[in-house]
Amino acid sequence: MGMENKTLIIGGTKGIGKAITEQLSNHECYIVSRSESSLPNHFMVDALTGDLPDIDGLTGLVYCPGSINLKPFHRLTQEDFINDYQKNVLGAVRVLQFYFRTLKKNNGSVVLFGTVASQQGMPFHASIAAAKGGLEALARSLAAEWAPNIRVNIVNPSLTDTPLAEALLSTEQKRENAAMRHPLKKIGSPADIAKAAIFCLENDWVTGQTIGVDGGMSAVRV
Ligand SMILES: NC(=O)c1ccc[n+]([C@@H]2O[C@H](COP(=O)([O-])OP(=O)(O)OC[C@H]3O[C@@H](n4cnc5c(N)ncnc54)[C@H](OP(=O)(O)O)[C@@H]3O)[C@@H](O)[C@H]2O)c1
């Protein structure tokens, strides 16, 4: 693997996407986000609605935008479900349809992000779990439809220390409680999740997989 890898990270400016960009020193990285950034090859575009940049020779695509909207089910509105679906699923669909041809031409690899909460039922996660569960099914469907040309995998994090999770980790007590809920007794770091995403990008014999990077949350009870 050399600089012949051209990878687009939608949401490469913060959190998990930023950690992926930092770890991909052997890839030529392109980045899309809504806010301004001084990162090289950055395009300020809303991936849900804006004009996506044409990138010839794309070999990798990572879609990071996501939401954490936790409410008791009886308080979730139709709009909550629509917004979560829009950002997590339809945004990814739009980007994948846009880059499909170049990815196919270059035997590309796609990485999406789900959540531990679509594997392990968790209170107040109904809307996001429904959306991410859909995204996970989309990833497997596309892995089948696009084989052998494009690989598609999904990484399912548990609570990770990023701007998206800020409200859940805003005090030492919250951080400690969150860590203790995980079998491995810590919350995730963006770098932990990025390593799994890069494994999916670079391993040519992996497709259709859901990879839990979740401190043991989806599989282990201690
Ligand atoms: N953090 C967690 O605890 C956790 C847990 C489970 C799953 N996940 C999933 O992991 C993924 C990454 O999460 P994260 O915590 O790293 O998120 P984050 O901190 O919110 O970062 C998201 C990145 O995406 C960009 N972005 C958001 N909406 C966009 C849009 N419409 N168009 C273009 N760029 C957009 C953001 O930049 P701008 O705001 O400038 O656009 C930012 O660079 C998400 O899919 C999330 O659901 C995270």
The ligand as an SDF file (V2000), in Angstrom:
LIG
                    3D

 48 52  0  0  0  0  0  0  0  0999 V2000
  -18.8270    9.1910   19.6610 N   0  0  0  0  0  0  0  0  0  0  0  0
  -19.5400    8.1440   20.0490 C   0  0  0  0  0  0  0  0  0  0  0  0
  -19.7290    7.8900   21.2520 O   0  0  0  0  0  0  0  0  0  0  0  0
  -20.1520    7.2220   19.0370 C   0  0  0  0  0  0  0  0  0  0  0  0
  -20.8060    6.0630   19.4970 C   0  0  0  0  0  0  0  0  0  0  0  0
  -21.3980    5.2220   18.5780 C   0  0  0  0  0  0  0  0  0  0  0  0
  -21.3570    5.5160   17.2320 C   0  0  0  0  0  0  0  0  0  0  0  0
  -20.7100    6.6480   16.8070 N   0  0  0  0  0  0  0  0  0  0  0  0
  -20.7200    6.9370   15.3740 C   0  0  0  0  0  0  0  0  0  0  0  0
  -19.4060    7.1660   14.8880 O   0  0  0  0  0  0  0  0  0  0  0  0
  -19.4450    8.1290   13.8260 C   0  0  0  0  0  0  0  0  0  0  0  0
  -18.4370    9.2330   14.0920 C   0  0  0  0  0  0  0  0  0  0  0  0
  -18.8110    9.8480   15.3060 O   0  0  0  0  0  0  0  0  0  0  0  0
  -17.9960   11.0390   16.0190 P   0  0  0  0  0  0  0  0  0  0  0  0
  -18.3270   10.8980   17.4510 O   0  0  0  0  0  0  0  0  0  0  0  0
  -16.5960   11.0740   15.5590 O   0  0  0  0  0  0  0  0  0  0  0  0
  -18.8080   12.3110   15.4310 O   0  0  0  0  0  0  0  0  0  0  0  0
  -18.4680   13.8770   15.5390 P   0  0  0  0  0  0  0  0  0  0  0  0
  -17.5730   14.1550   16.6700 O   0  0  0  0  0  0  0  0  0  0  0  0
  -19.8170   14.5570   15.4880 O   0  0  0  0  0  0  0  0  0  0  0  0
  -17.7200   14.1980   14.1610 O   0  0  0  0  0  0  0  0  0  0  0  0
  -18.4910   14.1260   12.9780 C   0  0  0  0  0  0  0  0  0  0  0  0
  -17.7240   14.6720   11.7910 C   0  0  0  0  0  0  0  0  0  0  0  0
  -18.6220   14.6990   10.6780 O   0  0  0  0  0  0  0  0  0  0  0  0
  -18.7660   16.0290   10.1730 C   0  0  0  0  0  0  0  0  0  0  0  0
  -20.1560   16.1830    9.7410 N   0  0  0  0  0  0  0  0  0  0  0  0
  -21.2760   16.0910   10.5040 C   0  0  0  0  0  0  0  0  0  0  0  0
  -22.3710   16.2790    9.7420 N   0  0  0  0  0  0  0  0  0  0  0  0
  -21.9310   16.5090    8.4770 C   0  0  0  0  0  0  0  0  0  0  0  0
  -22.5730   16.7830    7.2580 C   0  0  0  0  0  0  0  0  0  0  0  0
  -23.9100   16.8690    7.1540 N   0  0  0  0  0  0  0  0  0  0  0  0
  -21.8120   16.9730    6.1490 N   0  0  0  0  0  0  0  0  0  0  0  0
  -20.4580   16.9140    6.2100 C   0  0  0  0  0  0  0  0  0  0  0  0
  -19.7870   16.6440    7.3530 N   0  0  0  0  0  0  0  0  0  0  0  0
  -20.5220   16.4480    8.4750 C   0  0  0  0  0  0  0  0  0  0  0  0
  -18.3760   16.9230   11.3560 C   0  0  0  0  0  0  0  0  0  0  0  0
  -17.8810   18.1940   10.9570 O   0  0  0  0  0  0  0  0  0  0  0  0
  -18.9030   19.4690   10.8440 P   0  0  0  0  0  0  0  0  0  0  0  0
  -19.7040   19.4580   12.1050 O   0  0  0  0  0  0  0  0  0  0  0  0
  -17.9910   20.6400   10.7000 O   0  0  0  0  0  0  0  0  0  0  0  0
  -19.7190   19.2060    9.6280 O   0  0  0  0  0  0  0  0  0  0  0  0
  -17.2450   16.1050   11.9760 C   0  0  0  0  0  0  0  0  0  0  0  0
  -16.0460   16.2890   11.2340 O   0  0  0  0  0  0  0  0  0  0  0  0
  -20.9010    8.6120   13.7630 C   0  0  0  0  0  0  0  0  0  0  0  0
  -21.5600    7.9930   12.6980 O   0  0  0  0  0  0  0  0  0  0  0  0
  -21.4860    8.2040   15.0810 C   0  0  0  0  0  0  0  0  0  0  0  0
  -22.8790    7.9680   14.9980 O   0  0  0  0  0  0  0  0  0  0  0  0
  -20.1110    7.4970   17.6680 C   0  0  0  0  0  0  0  0  0  0  0  0
  1  2  1  0
  2  3  2  0
  2  4  1  0
  4  5  1  0
  4 48  2  0
  5  6  2  0
  6  7  1  0
  7  8  2  0
  8  9  1  0
  8 48  1  0
  9 10  1  0
  9 46  1  0
 10 11  1  0
 11 12  1  0
 11 44  1  0
 12 13  1  0
 13 14  1  0
 14 15  2  0
 14 16  1  0
 14 17  1  0
 17 18  1  0
 18 19  2  0
 18 20  1  0
 18 21  1  0
 21 22  1  0
 22 23  1  0
 23 24  1  0
 23 42  1  0
 24 25  1  0
 25 26  1  0
 25 36  1  0
 26 27  1  0
 26 35  1  0
 27 28  2  0
 28 29  1  0
 29 30  1  0
 29 35  2  0
 30 31  1  0
 30 32  2  0
 32 33  1  0
 33 34  2  0
 34 35  1  0
 36 37  1  0
 36 42  1  0
 37 38  1  0
 38 39  2  0
 38 40  1  0
 38 41  1  0
 42 43  1  0
 44 45  1  0
 44 46  1  0
 46 47  1  0
M  CHG  2   8   1  16  -1
M  END
$$$$
